[in-house]
Every structure is written in structure tokens, then in C-alpha cells.
Amino acid sequence: MNTRDFEYFLELTDTRNFSQTAEKFAVSQPTITAAIKRLEDHFQAQLIIRDRRHHEISVTPAGEQLASHAAIILHQLDLAKQDIAWDQKSKIRFGLPPIIGSYLFPKIAVDLIAAGLMPQLETFEAGSAALLDQIKDGNLDFALLGASGPLVDPELHVIQIDTAPFVIITAENDPLAQQSHVSFATLADRQFITLSEGFVHTRAFSWFQQQQTFTPKVVYRTGDVLLLKRLVTQNVGIGFLTKIAIHADDHLASLKIDEPKQPAFTISFVYRQDRVLTPTMNRFAQILSAPKVV
């Protein structure tokens, strides 16, 4: 038995067809048959039932059980291959969402330079949801992720390092700018500009919407935070962002939202539970998880 047998078996359970499976791997059908036989002998169980009369294949309960574990085994082997290959390069693959990057990275850059880690850093920018997938797929070593509440995932080491409220933003000449806070319920007649699907903000905005009896008027959605802020300064609409995305030179007013038990924007430093860290990665993790970061 070898890992290739698992690959053949998983493909066969998916296609339910010996010829298609053989074609996928550019081997003969007897090769697939022999692989299944080795697995059945090893596990002392029938894994598939072959109905030659009707040219059909079904997977037994034992086969379904093995398929579930085989998928995990092959995934772990792929991760091990990626991790070992990448560790030879002495580089750190770091995922950084744009909003979090502009807020947090300047605070850690000095420490990274002092530790001699900046040249080892390869940074990848994307939304938190995409970066989370990249972490789990082994394409990133670390990431800072945003969420609309505490991030919990059994596959990850999660260190929450900061939190910030979501706010309403307006142009400085908007009448609302004279207020320090606002009730979401009073915004039924206002036009909103929001971030597009895939951002943490979308889920948080939906939470506020569900507390009301009206549907907010969203006139434009964008994946560009800077564009959103520019549109708000031009009075195209009001915006919804985490407070850390607002800077003094944006010339925007931010208003606290009066709503009890509302979600907050949380920032967490994450990496896979099964990722064995190199000494260089350990130094990086210590800097990112230090309290002085916030």
C-alpha cells in the first residue's frame, strides 16, 4: 500500500468509474483494480461493490470511512511537502488585509527590522476570508485576520490582538457630522456606500440591518476602501467601516453607533495548529503576538 493507492481510491469514489479514474492518472484499469485490492487486503474490508452487469460501482460503509480519512491523510501530506519545501527558503509568508495592514503594520515594522526579519518577509494582501483559506491550504505561514467577533477555529492557533468598533462615516459638511453618535434606526432615509461581499464588514452590516424594520439603501458596493472613503467625502452617501480604517487626513467624521451588544471588528494573529515553526518564524510570532503591538 502506498499514498498513490489512496489517490486512486479517492478518485474512484468520486467518479464511480474505473476507466475515468485510470484515464485521470494515465494508467491502466488493472492498475486501479490492483490498488483497490491492496487497500481491501490491508484494511480487511470490502471497500467497493462492482456491479459488472450494470457497469455500476457503489462504495461500502467501510469505503466511505476510508475515503474520509484518506482525504485528510493526503491533505496533510501535501501540507507537509509545502511546509518542508518552503522552510528551506528561510522566508515567511504573511497574509495582511489592507485595512489591518495600514493600521497595524507600521507599529510592528520597527521591531521586525530590529530583529532582522524584514528581508525574510513575503507579504500577501487580500481580504480576511481569502487569507483564511490560504492559511488552511498551506500557502501562507501566518496572517492577521479581521472578524466581526472572536475568531474560533480548531485548526488554527488564534491570538486576538486588538478590537475596534464599527462606525458610521460621513463627509465633514454632512449634518450628521455635528453628532458624536447616531442610532442606526434613524438612518432609514440615508444612502449607504458599503464594502462588497467577502469583507468582514458585510456580516457586521447585516447584523445592524437585522435589528431594524427597514432595509438600508445601499447605492454602491466596492472592494476598495479608499474609493469608499472618497465617495463619502463627495457626499454620494454615508459609509460603514471599522474605526481603525479612518485617519485624520481622510477628512471624514465618524459616529459611534448606538446599538447594544453590537459586533466589533477583531484582529487576530493566526497560523495552523500543525505548523511546526522554524526559529525565524518563532521570532516573528513573538513580535506579532506581543501586547505592545496594539
Backbone torsions as a table, in degrees:
resi	resn	phi	psi	omega
1	MET	NA	136.6	175.1
2	ASN	-141.2	175.4	-176.0
3	THR	-64.8	-27.2	177.4
4	ARG	-63.1	-33.5	176.8
5	ASP	-59.8	-40.4	177.9
6	PHE	-63.1	-40.6	-179.9
7	GLU	-63.9	-44.9	177.3
8	TYR	-59.9	-45.0	-176.3
9	PHE	-64.0	-44.4	-179.7
10	LEU	-63.3	-41.8	178.8
11	GLU	-64.6	-38.8	179.7
12	LEU	-66.2	-38.8	178.1
13	THR	-67.2	-24.4	179.4
14	ASP	-82.7	-46.5	-175.6
15	THR	-85.7	-26.6	-173.7
16	ARG	56.3	34.9	-175.5
17	ASN	-149.9	119.3	-178.1
18	PHE	-65.9	-42.9	-176.5
19	SER	-66.6	-40.5	178.3
20	GLN	-65.3	-39.6	179.0
21	THR	-64.7	-44.6	179.1
22	ALA	-62.2	-41.9	179.2
23	GLU	-63.3	-38.7	-179.0
24	LYS	-59.2	-39.4	-176.7
25	PHE	-100.7	4.0	179.0
26	ALA	57.7	46.3	177.0
27	VAL	-129.4	175.7	179.3
28	SER	-85.4	159.0	177.3
29	GLN	-61.5	-39.0	176.5
30	PRO	-58.6	-29.3	177.3
31	THR	-64.5	-41.8	178.1
32	ILE	-67.0	-43.2	179.6
33	THR	-59.7	-43.4	179.7
34	ALA	-64.3	-37.7	179.6
35	ALA	-64.5	-44.0	179.5
36	ILE	-64.2	-38.3	178.6
37	LYS	-63.3	-41.7	178.4
38	ARG	-61.9	-42.0	179.7
39	LEU	-65.5	-42.8	-179.9
40	GLU	-65.4	-37.8	177.5
41	ASP	-66.9	-41.1	-177.7
42	HIS	-66.8	-43.7	-176.3
43	PHE	-92.5	-0.3	177.0
44	GLN	53.1	47.4	-179.0
45	ALA	-157.2	148.5	174.1
46	GLN	-78.9	127.6	-174.8
47	LEU	-100.9	-32.7	178.6
48	ILE	-135.6	156.0	174.5
49	ILE	-117.9	123.7	-175.3
50	ARG	-107.4	114.0	177.5
51	ASP	-95.1	91.5	-174.9
52	ARG	-65.9	-30.5	-178.2
53	ARG	-63.3	-43.3	-178.3
54	HIS	-102.3	5.8	180.0
55	HIS	55.0	43.9	-179.1
56	GLU	-121.6	153.0	177.7
57	ILE	-128.6	134.5	173.3
58	SER	-125.0	153.1	-178.6
59	VAL	-102.7	130.1	-179.3
60	THR	-75.0	166.0	174.2
61	PRO	-55.1	-39.1	177.3
62	ALA	-64.1	-38.0	178.5
63	GLY	-65.3	-41.1	177.5
64	GLU	-62.7	-39.5	178.6
65	GLN	-63.0	-46.4	-179.6
66	LEU	-65.5	-39.6	-179.6
67	ALA	-59.3	-41.0	179.2
68	SER	-61.3	-45.9	-179.1
69	HIS	-73.3	-36.1	-179.4
70	ALA	-63.1	-38.2	178.5
71	ALA	-61.8	-40.6	179.1
72	ILE	-67.2	-43.3	-179.6
73	ILE	-60.3	-47.5	-178.7
74	LEU	-66.0	-37.9	177.5
75	HIS	-63.6	-43.3	179.5
76	GLN	-64.9	-37.7	177.8
77	LEU	-66.1	-38.5	176.4
78	ASP	-63.0	-42.4	178.6
79	LEU	-63.5	-42.6	179.6
80	ALA	-61.1	-42.8	179.6
81	LYS	-61.5	-45.1	179.8
82	GLN	-64.5	-45.9	-177.1
83	ASP	-62.9	-45.1	-178.5
84	ILE	-64.6	-43.8	179.6
85	ALA	-63.4	-42.2	-177.1
86	TRP	-70.4	-35.6	-179.1
87	ASP	-61.9	-25.7	178.6
88	GLN	-67.3	-21.1	-176.8
89	LYS	-87.9	-9.5	-179.4
90	SER	55.5	35.2	178.3
91	LYS	-112.5	158.6	177.9
92	ILE	-120.7	119.1	179.0
93	ARG	-91.6	116.8	-169.4
94	PHE	-124.0	120.7	178.1
95	GLY	-91.3	133.0	-173.2
96	LEU	-141.7	108.9	175.4
97	PRO	-64.5	147.9	-175.3
98	PRO	-55.7	-47.2	-177.4
99	ILE	-63.2	-47.6	-179.0
100	ILE	-66.3	-38.4	-179.1
101	GLY	-60.9	-46.3	-178.3
102	SER	-68.7	-26.4	-179.4
103	TYR	-85.1	-44.5	-168.0
104	LEU	-101.6	-34.2	-173.0
105	PHE	-59.8	-41.3	177.5
106	PRO	-57.9	-26.7	-178.3
107	LYS	-74.8	-24.0	-176.8
108	ILE	-107.4	-11.8	-175.1
109	ALA	-59.4	-42.0	-178.3
110	VAL	-61.6	-43.8	179.9
111	ASP	-67.3	-36.0	178.6
112	LEU	-66.7	-39.0	177.8
113	ILE	-66.4	-43.6	-179.7
114	ALA	-62.0	-34.4	-179.9
115	ALA	-84.9	-1.3	179.9
116	GLY	72.4	22.9	-175.0
117	LEU	-96.0	-17.1	-175.5
118	MET	-58.7	-40.3	178.8
119	PRO	-66.4	-22.8	-179.5
120	GLN	-84.0	-7.0	-172.0
121	LEU	-88.8	127.9	170.5
122	GLU	-117.4	112.0	-172.6
123	THR	-98.9	137.7	178.5
124	PHE	-123.8	124.3	-179.3
125	GLU	-99.9	133.5	176.9
126	ALA	-171.0	174.6	175.9
127	GLY	-70.3	161.4	-175.9
128	SER	-61.2	-39.4	-178.6
129	ALA	-63.0	-43.4	179.4
130	ALA	-66.4	-40.0	-179.9
131	LEU	-67.0	-35.3	177.2
132	LEU	-60.6	-43.5	177.6
133	ASP	-63.1	-39.3	-179.9
134	GLN	-65.5	-36.7	176.1
135	ILE	-62.6	-49.2	-176.3
136	LYS	-67.4	-29.2	179.5
137	ASP	-84.0	-1.9	178.5
138	GLY	81.6	12.5	-179.2
139	ASN	-88.2	-12.2	175.9
140	LEU	-131.9	149.7	176.1
141	ASP	-88.4	-43.3	-177.5
142	PHE	-138.1	161.9	172.3
143	ALA	-157.4	151.7	166.2
144	LEU	-100.1	124.2	-175.6
145	LEU	-121.0	142.5	173.8
146	GLY	-97.7	151.1	177.4
147	ALA	-152.6	160.6	179.4
148	SER	-93.0	46.5	-178.1
149	GLY	147.7	179.2	-179.2
150	PRO	-58.4	134.2	178.6
151	LEU	-88.1	124.0	179.7
152	VAL	-127.0	122.8	178.8
153	ASP	-154.0	118.3	-176.7
154	PRO	-63.5	-17.7	-179.8
155	GLU	-84.0	-8.1	-171.7
156	LEU	-123.2	148.2	160.6
157	HIS	-79.2	124.8	-178.6
158	VAL	-124.7	120.5	177.2
159	ILE	-119.3	107.9	179.4
160	GLN	-75.5	125.5	-174.9
161	ILE	-117.1	-11.2	178.4
162	ASP	-166.0	161.9	176.1
163	THR	-148.4	150.3	-179.0
164	ALA	-151.3	151.6	179.6
165	PRO	-77.9	159.3	167.4
166	PHE	-86.9	143.5	-176.8
167	VAL	-135.1	162.6	169.8
168	ILE	-91.3	133.7	177.6
169	ILE	-116.7	144.9	-179.6
170	THR	-138.6	164.9	171.3
171	ALA	-66.9	154.5	-177.6
172	GLU	-64.7	-24.8	179.9
173	ASN	-95.0	7.5	176.7
174	ASP	-75.7	139.2	178.4
175	PRO	-53.8	-32.0	179.5
176	LEU	-65.7	-22.6	-176.9
177	ALA	-64.2	-15.9	178.6
178	GLN	-77.8	-10.7	-178.5
179	GLN	-101.5	155.7	177.0
180	SER	-98.0	-16.1	179.6
181	HIS	-151.4	164.1	-176.9
182	VAL	-152.5	149.0	173.8
183	SER	-88.5	133.1	-179.7
184	PHE	-59.7	-30.9	-177.9
185	ALA	-64.1	-21.5	-178.8
186	THR	-86.8	1.5	-174.2
187	LEU	-102.3	17.4	-176.3
188	ALA	-59.6	-31.5	-176.4
189	ASP	-94.7	1.6	-177.5
190	ARG	-94.0	151.8	176.9
191	GLN	-92.8	134.7	-178.4
192	PHE	-107.7	146.4	167.0
193	ILE	-116.4	124.1	-175.2
194	THR	-128.1	166.9	173.5
195	LEU	-76.4	152.4	-176.1
196	SER	-76.6	172.7	179.8
197	GLU	-56.6	147.0	-179.5
198	GLY	103.6	-17.5	175.5
199	PHE	-90.5	149.9	176.9
200	VAL	-57.1	-33.8	-177.0
201	HIS	-59.1	-30.9	-178.0
202	THR	-61.4	-44.4	179.6
203	ARG	-66.4	-41.6	-179.8
204	ALA	-65.8	-41.8	179.3
205	PHE	-61.9	-38.4	177.9
206	SER	-63.4	-35.5	178.1
207	TRP	-61.8	-47.2	179.8
208	PHE	-63.8	-39.7	179.9
209	GLN	-61.7	-39.5	-177.4
210	GLN	-69.3	-16.7	178.1
211	GLN	-82.1	-7.6	-173.8
212	GLN	-111.1	171.5	177.6
213	THR	-102.0	7.5	179.7
214	PHE	-127.0	160.8	176.0
215	THR	-102.0	118.9	-178.8
216	PRO	-56.7	143.8	179.2
217	LYS	-85.6	97.2	179.0
218	VAL	-91.8	112.0	-176.8
219	VAL	-92.3	-18.4	179.7
220	TYR	-159.7	138.5	175.1
221	ARG	-120.8	140.6	-178.3
222	THR	-145.5	152.3	174.5
223	GLY	-95.3	4.5	-177.7
224	ASP	-107.8	109.7	-177.2
225	VAL	-63.2	-41.0	-179.6
226	LEU	-63.8	-39.7	178.0
227	LEU	-64.5	-42.2	177.9
228	LEU	-55.9	-46.7	-177.8
229	LYS	-66.7	-37.6	178.5
230	ARG	-64.1	-41.2	179.1
231	LEU	-63.4	-36.8	177.9
232	VAL	-67.1	-41.0	179.3
233	THR	-63.9	-25.1	178.3
234	GLN	-89.6	9.2	177.5
235	ASN	62.9	27.4	174.5
236	VAL	-69.4	-30.1	178.5
237	GLY	-179.8	-179.4	174.1
238	ILE	-98.6	158.6	-175.7
239	GLY	-117.4	169.1	178.4
240	PHE	-132.4	112.5	-177.3
241	LEU	-144.9	164.0	169.8
242	THR	-73.9	148.9	-174.7
243	LYS	-62.4	-28.6	-178.1
244	ILE	-70.2	-12.0	179.6
245	ALA	-84.1	-8.0	-176.5
246	ILE	-98.7	129.5	179.3
247	HIS	-121.2	158.6	-177.0
248	ALA	-58.6	-37.1	-178.1
249	ASP	-79.6	3.5	174.5
250	ASP	-77.5	-21.0	-177.9
251	HIS	56.3	49.6	178.2
252	LEU	-125.8	152.9	173.6
253	ALA	-100.0	138.6	176.8
254	SER	-117.5	134.9	-176.1
255	LEU	-120.0	130.1	174.8
256	LYS	-64.1	142.4	179.9
257	ILE	-96.9	125.2	-179.6
258	ASP	-83.0	91.8	179.0
259	GLU	-153.7	120.9	-177.9
260	PRO	-69.1	149.6	175.3
261	LYS	54.6	34.8	-178.4
262	GLN	-77.9	155.3	178.1
263	PRO	-68.1	155.0	177.5
264	ALA	-124.4	153.2	177.7
265	PHE	-80.1	114.5	-179.8
266	THR	-108.3	144.5	177.3
267	ILE	-114.4	125.7	-179.4
268	SER	-127.4	144.1	173.8
269	PHE	-95.7	123.8	-172.4
270	VAL	-133.0	152.3	168.2
271	TYR	-157.2	163.4	-174.6
272	ARG	-66.2	144.3	177.7
273	GLN	-60.3	-36.3	-175.1
274	ASP	-92.0	8.0	-180.0
275	ARG	-82.3	115.1	175.8
276	VAL	-82.7	120.0	-173.2
277	LEU	-85.2	137.9	173.1
278	THR	-75.7	166.0	176.7
279	PRO	-55.4	-39.0	178.4
280	THR	-63.5	-43.6	178.8
281	MET	-65.1	-36.0	178.5
282	ASN	-63.4	-41.2	177.5
283	ARG	-63.2	-41.7	178.5
284	PHE	-62.1	-45.4	-179.1
285	ALA	-62.7	-38.1	179.5
286	GLN	-64.0	-39.6	179.1
287	ILE	-67.7	-43.6	-176.5
288	LEU	-69.3	-30.6	-176.4
289	SER	-96.2	1.9	179.9
290	ALA	-69.5	140.9	180.0
291	PRO	-56.6	-29.7	-176.7
292	LYS	-68.3	-12.5	177.9
293	VAL	-58.5	-40.2	-176.6
294	VAL	-83.5	NA	NA
